[in-house]
Amino acid sequence: MMNRRTLTQSAAALAAAACLGWAPAALAADEAPDALIKRLSSDVLETVKSDKSIKNGDVDKIMVLVNKTILPHVNFRRMTAAAVGPAWRSATPEQQQRLQDEFKTLLIRTYAGALSQVSDQSIVVKPLRAAPGDTDVLVRTEIRGRGDPVQLDYRLEKTPGEGGGWKIYNLNVLGVWLVETYRTQFAQEINAKGIDGLIDALAARNKANAGAATGVAGAK
């Protein structure tokens, strides 16, 4: 798992991804990927700073927000398939859906607590190095605030057709790619107990995280 420092510093990553749905569909489809990240990251940081319930780690509110907004703008299926690795292709459709659902819940709950650490940070988007016709790009950003700047990079793909546009499918925090980090963990679980074993492990971790969040909420 990523360490606590990494999770805390990368809180804006999930916040930005979760709130991408705030952009009108037509605008999101036409907007350049770096412009999209810059505009929405700024909006999200301001929202997180001003929303007391999110800053207090209200996981239920964060979950509702993400479920309403994240799916149209983040390719969770591609993200999950990449994290699971070769075993994804042998999984049944039902298993693939379970993996996607549990992985999404894991990511949201993992980062939810870190959102309360967002205070005076700002986002700086670096110049985009991509050709006009590229459909897979890297948008590099930095989170600046107290202490050293935090590297936060987004991998996005351009999807065709109605409802298309740029979709995030991986995040790099402090030089660590999220998908690759989980791929190593998932491979160990799959090798030991198979796909169903990984699903059970993810479900158990999510249940434990939910219980911990409830305990914290009750203690406030």
C-alpha positions in Angstrom: 0.0 0.0 0.0 1.1 3.6 -0.5 2.3 5.2 2.8 0.4 7.8 4.7 2.5 10.6 3.5 1.9 9.7 -0.1 -1.9 9.4 0.4 -2.1 12.7 2.2 -0.1 14.6 -0.4 -2.2 13.0 -3.2 -5.6 13.9 -1.8 -6.2 16.4 -4.6 -5.8 13.7 -7.2 -8.9 11.9 -6.1 -10.8 15.1 -5.5 -9.9 16.3 -9.0 -10.9 13.0 -10.6 -14.1 12.8 -8.6 -15.3 16.2 -9.6 -14.6 16.1 -13.3 -18.3 15.5 -13.9 -18.9 19.2 -13.0 -17.9 20.2 -16.5 -20.6 20.2 -19.2 -20.3 17.2 -21.4 -19.7 19.2 -24.6 -17.1 21.3 -22.9 -15.2 18.4 -21.5 -15.2 16.6 -24.9 -13.7 19.7 -26.7 -11.3 20.9 -24.0 -7.6 20.1 -24.2 -6.5 17.6 -21.5 -4.2 20.0 -19.7 -6.8 22.8 -19.7 -9.3 20.4 -18.4 -7.1 19.3 -15.5 -6.1 22.9 -14.7 -9.6 24.3 -14.6 -11.2 21.5 -12.7 -8.3 21.0 -10.2 -8.6 24.6 -9.2 -12.4 24.3 -8.8 -12.0 21.2 -6.8 -9.4 22.5 -4.4 -11.6 25.5 -3.7 -14.6 23.2 -3.1 -12.7 20.9 -0.8 -11.4 23.9 1.2 -14.9 25.3 1.7 -16.8 22.1 2.3 -16.6 21.3 6.0 -18.1 17.9 5.7 -15.5 16.8 3.1 -12.7 18.3 5.1 -13.9 16.4 8.2 -13.7 13.1 6.2 -17.4 12.5 5.5 -16.8 9.3 3.5 -20.5 8.8 2.7 -20.7 12.3 1.1 -17.5 11.7 -0.8 -18.8 8.3 -2.0 -22.0 9.9 -3.3 -20.2 12.7 -5.0 -17.7 10.3 -6.7 -20.4 7.8 -7.8 -22.4 10.6 -9.4 -19.5 12.3 -11.2 -16.4 10.1 -11.6 -17.6 7.3 -13.9 -18.1 9.5 -17.1 -14.6 10.9 -16.8 -12.4 8.1 -15.4 -12.0 4.8 -17.2 -12.3 2.6 -14.2 -12.7 -0.6 -16.3 -9.3 0.0 -18.0 -7.8 1.0 -14.6 -9.1 -2.1 -12.9 -8.1 -4.4 -15.8 -4.5 -3.0 -15.8 -4.3 -3.4 -12.0 -5.5 -7.0 -12.2 -3.2 -7.9 -15.1 -3.4 -11.0 -17.3 -5.9 -12.7 -15.0 -8.5 -10.1 -16.0 -9.0 -11.8 -19.4 -9.9 -15.1 -17.8 -12.3 -13.6 -15.3 -16.0 -13.9 -16.0 -18.1 -10.7 -16.7 -19.5 -11.0 -13.2 -16.1 -11.3 -11.6 -14.8 -8.3 -13.7 -17.7 -6.2 -12.5 -17.1 -7.2 -8.8 -13.4 -6.4 -9.2 -14.2 -3.0 -10.7 -16.8 -2.2 -8.0 -14.5 -3.3 -5.1 -11.4 -1.5 -6.6 -13.4 1.7 -7.0 -14.6 1.5 -3.4 -11.1 0.8 -2.2 -9.6 3.8 -4.0 -12.4 6.2 -2.8 -12.1 5.1 0.8 -8.3 5.1 0.8 -8.2 8.7 -0.3 -11.3 10.0 1.5 -9.4 10.4 4.8 -6.6 12.3 3.1 -9.1 14.9 1.8 -9.3 16.4 5.3 -5.6 17.4 4.9 -6.2 19.7 2.0 -5.7 23.3 3.2 -3.7 25.9 1.3 -2.5 23.8 -1.7 -2.6 25.0 -5.3 -2.2 23.2 -8.6 0.3 24.1 -11.2 -0.1 22.4 -14.6 3.1 22.0 -16.6 3.3 22.5 -20.4 1.7 19.6 -22.3 4.1 17.7 -24.5 1.8 16.1 -27.1 1.0 16.4 -30.8 -2.5 17.7 -31.8 -3.6 14.2 -32.9 -2.4 12.3 -29.9 -5.1 10.2 -28.1 -3.1 9.2 -25.1 -1.3 11.9 -23.2 0.5 12.6 -19.9 -0.6 15.8 -18.0 2.1 16.7 -15.4 1.1 18.8 -12.4 2.5 19.8 -9.1 0.6 20.4 -5.8 2.2 23.4 -4.1 1.7 24.5 -0.6 3.6 23.9 2.6 6.8 22.0 2.1 8.2 20.6 -1.2 6.0 20.5 -4.3 4.3 17.2 -4.8 4.4 15.6 -8.3 1.0 14.5 -9.5 0.7 13.2 -13.1 -2.4 12.1 -15.0 -2.6 9.6 -17.8 -5.6 10.3 -20.0 -7.0 8.8 -23.2 -9.3 10.4 -25.8 -12.5 8.4 -26.3 -14.5 8.8 -29.5 -18.2 9.3 -30.0 -21.0 11.0 -28.1 -20.2 11.3 -24.4 -16.5 10.9 -25.2 -13.6 13.2 -24.3 -10.5 12.7 -22.2 -10.7 10.1 -19.5 -8.2 9.4 -16.7 -6.9 5.9 -16.4 -3.8 6.2 -14.2 -2.3 8.5 -11.6 1.4 9.1 -10.7 2.0 10.4 -7.2 5.6 11.2 -6.2 6.9 9.0 -9.0 4.6 6.0 -8.1 2.0 4.9 -10.6 -1.2 3.9 -8.8 -2.1 1.0 -11.2 1.4 -0.5 -11.1 1.4 -0.3 -7.3 -1.8 -2.3 -7.0 -0.9 -4.7 -9.8 1.9 -6.1 -7.6 -0.4 -6.5 -4.6 -3.2 -8.1 -6.7 -0.8 -10.5 -8.4 0.2 -11.9 -5.1 -3.4 -12.4 -4.0 -4.3 -14.0 -7.4 -1.4 -16.4 -7.3 -2.4 -17.5 -3.8 -6.2 -17.7 -4.1 -7.3 -16.9 -7.6 -9.7 -14.2 -8.8 -12.3 -15.0 -6.2 -9.7 -14.7 -3.6 -8.8 -11.2 -4.8 -12.4 -10.2 -4.8 -12.9 -11.5 -1.2 -9.7 -9.7 -0.1 -10.8 -6.4 -1.6 -14.3 -6.8 -0.1 -12.8 -7.6 3.3 -10.5 -4.5 3.1 -13.4 -2.3 2.1 -15.5 -3.6 5.0 -12.7 -2.9 7.4 -12.1 0.6 6.1 -15.9 1.3 6.3 -15.8 0.1 10.0 -12.9 2.3 10.7 -14.5 5.3 9.2 -17.7 4.7 11.2 -15.6 4.4 14.3 -13.9 7.7 13.7 -17.2 9.4 12.9 -18.7 8.1 16.1 -15.8 9.4 18.1 -16.2 13.0 16.9 
